[in-house]
Amino acid sequence: MRPQVCGYCGVTLPFRQYHDHQELACRKAPVMCPFNCNLVSIPRDQLNGHIASACTRAFVTCPFPVCNDVLRREDLARHEADNAASHLQLLLAERRANQLNEVTPPMTPGRVATFQWNITGFEEQSNSVGRAVGIKSPLFAGQFRAIIVPKMSTAGNTGFFFENAETDPAFLNLSITLRQGSDAFARRSSSPRWLLQSAPLGWEDFLPLDEVRSRYLDENGTLTIQISYQLFT
Protein backbone atom coordinates (compact mmCIF):
# COMPACT_ATOMS: atom_id res chain seq x y z
CA MET A 1 0.00 0.00 0.00
CA ARG A 2 1.52 3.32 -1.04
CA PRO A 3 2.40 5.81 1.72
CA GLN A 4 0.68 9.16 2.03
CA VAL A 5 1.99 12.36 3.64
CA CYS A 6 -0.50 14.31 5.76
CA GLY A 7 -0.74 17.84 4.40
CA TYR A 8 -1.38 19.26 7.87
CA CYS A 9 1.20 17.68 10.17
CA GLY A 10 3.64 16.09 7.69
CA VAL A 11 3.47 12.57 9.09
CA THR A 12 3.81 9.68 6.61
CA LEU A 13 1.34 6.83 6.97
CA PRO A 14 -0.31 4.09 4.89
CA PHE A 15 -2.90 5.43 2.47
CA ARG A 16 -5.66 3.33 4.09
CA GLN A 17 -5.12 5.21 7.36
CA TYR A 18 -4.95 8.68 5.81
CA HIS A 19 -8.64 9.60 6.08
CA ASP A 20 -9.04 8.42 9.69
CA HIS A 21 -5.84 10.18 10.66
CA GLN A 22 -7.05 13.56 9.42
CA GLU A 23 -10.59 13.10 10.73
CA LEU A 24 -9.69 11.80 14.20
CA ALA A 25 -6.02 12.00 15.15
CA CYS A 26 -4.10 14.72 13.34
CA ARG A 27 -3.31 17.48 15.82
CA LYS A 28 -2.89 20.07 13.05
CA ALA A 29 -6.00 19.28 11.02
CA PRO A 30 -8.59 22.10 11.00
CA VAL A 31 -11.74 21.50 13.05
CA MET A 32 -14.87 23.50 13.79
CA CYS A 33 -15.56 24.95 17.22
CA PRO A 34 -18.30 22.86 18.94
CA PHE A 35 -19.97 26.06 20.17
CA ASN A 36 -20.52 27.33 16.60
CA CYS A 37 -18.79 30.64 17.14
CA ASN A 38 -17.66 32.83 14.25
CA LEU A 39 -14.34 31.01 13.95
CA VAL A 40 -14.19 29.26 10.57
CA SER A 41 -11.71 26.56 11.68
CA ILE A 42 -8.80 26.02 14.02
CA PRO A 43 -6.04 23.38 14.32
CA ARG A 44 -7.19 20.54 16.55
CA ASP A 45 -4.35 21.06 19.03
CA GLN A 46 -5.47 24.67 19.60
CA LEU A 47 -9.17 23.93 20.13
CA ASN A 48 -9.07 23.47 23.93
CA GLY A 49 -7.18 26.71 24.36
CA HIS A 50 -9.64 28.52 22.11
CA ILE A 51 -12.61 27.26 24.16
CA ALA A 52 -10.92 28.04 27.48
CA SER A 53 -9.90 31.62 26.69
CA ALA A 54 -11.26 33.02 23.44
CA CYS A 55 -14.48 31.42 22.16
CA THR A 56 -17.29 33.98 22.39
CA ARG A 57 -19.96 31.26 22.55
CA ALA A 58 -18.32 29.05 25.18
CA PHE A 59 -19.78 28.98 28.67
CA VAL A 60 -17.90 30.74 31.45
CA THR A 61 -18.52 31.27 35.14
CA CYS A 62 -19.01 34.79 36.43
CA PRO A 63 -15.71 35.73 38.11
CA PHE A 64 -17.49 37.39 41.05
CA PRO A 65 -16.71 35.04 43.98
CA VAL A 66 -20.25 34.20 45.13
CA CYS A 67 -22.18 34.62 41.87
CA ASN A 68 -23.85 31.41 40.69
CA ASP A 69 -24.25 32.46 37.08
CA VAL A 70 -22.89 30.57 34.08
CA LEU A 71 -23.30 32.26 30.73
CA ARG A 72 -21.72 32.61 27.34
CA ARG A 73 -18.46 34.58 27.22
CA GLU A 74 -19.98 37.12 24.82
CA ASP A 75 -22.58 38.01 27.47
CA LEU A 76 -20.17 38.34 30.41
CA ALA A 77 -19.38 42.06 30.17
CA ARG A 78 -23.06 43.00 30.08
CA HIS A 79 -23.82 40.57 32.92
CA GLU A 80 -21.19 42.21 35.13
CA ALA A 81 -22.48 45.70 34.32
CA ASP A 82 -26.15 44.84 34.81
CA ASN A 83 -25.64 42.90 38.04
CA ALA A 84 -23.20 45.04 40.02
CA ALA A 85 -25.79 45.70 42.73
CA SER A 86 -27.06 42.13 42.90
CA HIS A 87 -23.50 40.86 43.16
CA LEU A 88 -23.06 42.91 46.32
CA GLN A 89 -26.32 41.51 47.67
CA LEU A 90 -25.10 37.98 46.96
CA LEU A 91 -21.95 38.68 48.90
CA LEU A 92 -23.98 39.81 51.91
CA ALA A 93 -26.30 36.79 51.65
CA GLU A 94 -23.55 34.20 51.17
CA ARG A 95 -24.35 32.43 54.43
CA ARG A 96 -27.97 31.90 53.43
CA ALA A 97 -27.19 29.07 51.02
CA ASN A 98 -30.21 27.28 49.58
CA GLN A 99 -28.41 24.37 47.97
CA LEU A 100 -27.71 21.38 50.23
CA ASN A 101 -24.77 19.08 49.78
CA GLU A 102 -24.23 15.53 50.94
CA VAL A 103 -20.70 14.77 52.12
CA THR A 104 -18.88 12.94 49.35
CA PRO A 105 -16.05 10.46 49.86
CA PRO A 106 -12.51 11.30 48.76
CA MET A 107 -11.87 10.88 45.05
CA THR A 108 -10.46 7.38 44.50
CA PRO A 109 -9.53 6.38 40.92
CA GLY A 110 -11.85 3.68 39.61
CA ARG A 111 -14.34 3.95 42.46
CA VAL A 112 -17.93 5.00 41.72
CA ALA A 113 -19.12 7.64 44.17
CA THR A 114 -22.33 9.67 44.43
CA PHE A 115 -23.23 13.26 45.22
CA GLN A 116 -26.75 14.49 45.91
CA TRP A 117 -27.63 18.08 45.02
CA ASN A 118 -30.88 19.51 46.42
CA ILE A 119 -31.98 22.81 44.86
CA THR A 120 -34.62 24.42 47.05
CA GLY A 121 -37.04 26.86 45.45
CA PHE A 122 -36.08 25.67 41.98
CA GLU A 123 -39.11 27.21 40.27
CA GLU A 124 -38.45 30.63 41.81
CA GLN A 125 -34.79 30.43 40.85
CA SER A 126 -35.58 29.38 37.28
CA ASN A 127 -38.00 32.31 36.95
CA SER A 128 -35.46 34.82 38.24
CA VAL A 129 -32.43 33.92 36.12
CA GLY A 130 -31.96 35.15 32.58
CA ARG A 131 -31.38 33.20 29.37
CA ALA A 132 -28.41 30.81 29.49
CA VAL A 133 -27.63 31.69 33.12
CA GLY A 134 -26.98 28.68 35.31
CA ILE A 135 -27.49 27.54 38.91
CA LYS A 136 -24.29 25.98 40.26
CA SER A 137 -23.90 23.16 42.76
CA PRO A 138 -21.38 23.11 45.60
CA LEU A 139 -18.12 21.37 44.71
CA PHE A 140 -18.14 17.58 44.85
CA ALA A 141 -15.01 15.47 45.21
CA GLY A 142 -13.26 18.72 46.05
CA GLN A 143 -12.99 20.03 42.49
CA PHE A 144 -16.06 19.40 40.30
CA ARG A 145 -19.31 21.31 40.02
CA ALA A 146 -22.64 20.66 38.30
CA ILE A 147 -24.54 23.46 36.57
CA ILE A 148 -28.18 23.45 35.52
CA VAL A 149 -29.30 26.17 33.08
CA PRO A 150 -33.12 26.44 33.29
CA LYS A 151 -33.56 28.64 30.21
CA MET A 152 -30.96 27.18 27.88
CA SER A 153 -32.88 27.70 24.64
CA THR A 154 -35.85 29.55 23.17
CA ALA A 155 -37.51 26.12 22.79
CA GLY A 156 -37.78 25.91 26.59
CA ASN A 157 -35.10 23.29 27.25
CA THR A 158 -32.84 23.20 30.26
CA GLY A 159 -29.12 22.55 29.94
CA PHE A 160 -26.96 20.52 32.30
CA PHE A 161 -23.18 20.85 32.51
CA PHE A 162 -20.13 19.96 34.58
CA GLU A 163 -16.98 21.98 35.16
CA ASN A 164 -13.60 21.34 36.76
CA ALA A 165 -12.41 23.91 39.31
CA GLU A 166 -8.81 22.70 39.06
CA THR A 167 -6.37 23.52 36.27
CA ASP A 168 -5.45 19.89 35.57
CA PRO A 169 -7.97 18.08 33.32
CA ALA A 170 -9.60 14.87 34.57
CA PHE A 171 -11.22 11.89 32.82
CA LEU A 172 -14.55 10.89 34.39
CA ASN A 173 -17.60 8.80 33.79
CA LEU A 174 -20.59 10.87 34.88
CA SER A 175 -24.29 10.19 35.17
CA ILE A 176 -27.13 12.29 36.54
CA THR A 177 -30.53 11.16 37.78
CA LEU A 178 -33.46 13.39 38.69
CA ARG A 179 -35.19 11.98 41.71
CA GLN A 180 -38.34 12.51 43.74
CA GLY A 181 -38.49 10.44 46.90
CA SER A 182 -37.29 6.91 46.15
CA ASP A 183 -38.30 6.96 42.47
CA ALA A 184 -35.79 7.72 39.72
CA PHE A 185 -37.19 9.47 36.66
CA ALA A 186 -34.72 10.97 34.20
CA ARG A 187 -31.11 9.95 33.61
CA ARG A 188 -28.24 11.04 31.36
CA SER A 189 -24.71 9.61 31.20
CA SER A 190 -21.44 10.63 29.60
CA SER A 191 -20.37 8.26 26.86
CA PRO A 192 -17.98 6.68 27.33
CA ARG A 193 -16.11 9.20 29.50
CA TRP A 194 -15.42 12.90 29.42
CA LEU A 195 -12.27 14.97 29.67
CA LEU A 196 -13.44 17.56 32.18
CA GLN A 197 -11.67 20.93 32.14
CA SER A 198 -12.52 24.45 33.25
CA ALA A 199 -14.90 25.03 30.31
CA PRO A 200 -18.34 23.55 31.14
CA LEU A 201 -19.22 20.34 29.29
CA GLY A 202 -22.62 18.66 29.12
CA TRP A 203 -26.01 18.74 27.40
CA GLU A 204 -27.66 21.85 25.98
CA ASP A 205 -31.02 20.03 25.62
CA PHE A 206 -31.25 18.05 28.86
CA LEU A 207 -35.02 18.28 29.52
CA PRO A 208 -37.86 20.74 28.84
CA LEU A 209 -38.13 23.20 31.72
CA ASP A 210 -41.89 22.63 31.99
CA GLU A 211 -41.26 18.90 32.45
CA VAL A 212 -38.72 19.50 35.19
CA ARG A 213 -41.19 21.74 37.03
CA SER A 214 -44.20 19.45 36.63
CA ARG A 215 -42.62 16.03 37.23
CA TYR A 216 -39.47 16.30 39.29
CA LEU A 217 -40.09 18.84 42.07
CA ASP A 218 -41.20 17.56 45.46
CA GLU A 219 -44.05 19.07 47.47
CA ASN A 220 -41.69 21.76 48.80
CA GLY A 221 -40.48 22.79 45.35
CA THR A 222 -37.06 21.14 45.75
CA LEU A 223 -35.32 19.56 42.78
CA THR A 224 -33.11 16.61 43.79
CA ILE A 225 -30.32 15.55 41.46
CA GLN A 226 -28.14 12.51 42.11
CA ILE A 227 -24.74 12.52 40.41
CA SER A 228 -22.59 9.40 40.07
CA TYR A 229 -18.96 9.87 39.10
CA GLN A 230 -15.91 7.68 38.48
CA LEU A 231 -12.41 9.05 38.01
CA PHE A 232 -9.86 7.55 35.60
CA THR A 233 -6.15 8.24 35.79
N, C-alpha and C positions, 0 to 999 in steps of 0.2 A: 504494500500500500504506500503510495507516494506521500512524502511529508508535506506539511503545510505550515507556513509561518504566520502567526497571528499578527494582523496589521496594527493591533493596539498595544500589545505588550512585547512583541518580538519573539515569543517562545515558539519553538519548533515542535510539532506534534503530528501524529498520524492524521491523515485527512478525515478518517471516520470520527475522530474526536473533536474536530475543529468547531463544528456547530455548537456542541454542548459546552465546549470550553468558553466560547464567547458569550453564550447565553447564561451560563451558570457560574463559571469559575474565574474568568479573566478579571483581574483587579483594575485594569485600565479601560475595559470596555464601557461605552457610554450607557447609562441607565436613566430612567425617568424617576423623579422624586415621587414617593408614594403619596405625598400630600397634595399633588397636583398644583404646585406653585407655578410661577411664571418661568421657572428655569427649564430650558429646552431639554438639556441632558447634562450629565456630570459623570466623570469616571467613577466606577464602582467603589474604588478605595477612598473616595472623598465624600461618599454619600452620608455616612454617619456624622462626619464633621459638619456637613451642610445642614442636616436636620438639627443637630445640637446647637448651632450658633447662628445660622443665617436664614433658614427657610422661613418665609413669611407666613406660611400656612401651618407650620408645625405647632403643636401644643406646648405651652410653657406654663410654669407656675408663677403667679404673682410674687415678686421678690420681697414684698412686705412681709415681715416675719410671721404674723398671725393671720394673714389673709388666706382663705380657703379656696380661692378662685383659680381655675385652670382655663386658659383661653388661648386663642391663636396668637402667635407672636405679632402679627400685624395689628391686633387690637389692644396690645399691652399699653402703649403710650396713652391712648384714650382712656383705658380702664384706670390707670394711675391718676390721671387728671380728674376724672369724674368721681372717683371714690376716695379722694383725700380725706374728707371728713369721716366717712364710714370706716376707713382704715384706722383712724384714731379711736373710734368707738370700739372696734374689734380689739384693739390693744387693751382698752380699759375693761372689756368683758371677757378677757382671755380665760379667767378662772371658771366662767360659767359655760363649760364645755357641754355640748348636747350630743356628743357621739361617744358611746361606751366601747370599751376595748377589753376583750378577754386577754389574760396573760398568755403569751405564746412561748413555747419552749425555745431554747437556743437553736440556732440554725445548724443542723447536722447534715452534711452531704448525703444524699440518698434517702433520707428519712422524710416521710410524708407528715406534715404538720398542718394544723388548722388554726384559723383566726376568724373570730366572729365580730362583725361590725354592725352595731345597732345605730341606725340614724333616726333619732326622735324628731317628730314634727316634719317628716319628709315632705308632705304636701305643701306646708307653709314655706319650707326652704325652696322647693322646686318652683313655687310661684314667685318667689322674691328674686331669684337669680336671673341674669340675662341669658341671651343666646350663647351657647357654647361655653358657659361658665360652670365649673365643676364643684362638687362637694367632695372634700378629701377626707380619707380615713386617717386615724393615728398610724404611726409606723408599726409594721409587724416584722418580726424577726430582726428588729433593730435597724432596718435600712429600706424596707419596701413600703409603698403606700398604694392604696386603691383610690380610684377617682370615679365618681359617677357624675355624668353630665346630663341633667334632666332634659334640657332643651337642645339636643345635639343638632337637630335638623328641622327644616320647615315642615317636614312630613310628620313631626311629632314623636320621633324616636329618641330614646335616651342612648347615651354612649357610656361605655365602661372601659376604664384604662388602668394600667399599672405604671408606676415609675420607681426608679431606683435613686435613693437619696445619696448613695455613695458614688465616687468617681469611677471605681472599677466596675466593669460590666459583669453580669451574672447570668448563667443559664438556669432557667427554671421551667418546670411544668407547673401550670397554674390552672385551677378550675374555680368557678364561682357558682354558688347555688343560692337562689332566693328562697327564703324559708318563712313559714308562718306556723308557729307552734312546732309540732313534730313532723309536719308534712313538707316535703321538698317539692317545689314547683318548677322553677326554671333553672337551667344549668348551661354554662358555656365552659369550654376548655381550650387551652392553647394546644396547638398541634404542630409538631410533636412536642417541641419545647421552644421557649422564647429566649432571645438574648436581651435581657432587660438593662437599659441604660437610663440616663437622666431624662431623655425625651419620652413622654408617655406613649405606651403601646397598648393596643386593645381593639375594641369593637366600636365603630361609629354607629352601628344600628343594632344595639343590644336588644332592646324591647321597646314597644310603644309606651310612652309615658302614661297614657290613659290606662293601659293594662297594668302597669306597675301600681298605680294608685288604686285601681279597683280590685285587684286580686292578691296583692302581696303585702299590704299594710295590715297590721293587727288592729285591734279595737282602740288602741291608744294612738294610732297613726305612726307607729314605728316600723321602719323597713329593716329587716334583718337579713344580712348577707353573710354567708359562710364561705370562706376562702380556704382552699387546700393548696399547699405549695410544696414543691420538692426541688431542692437545690442540686445541681450537677457541677462538679469541678472540671 
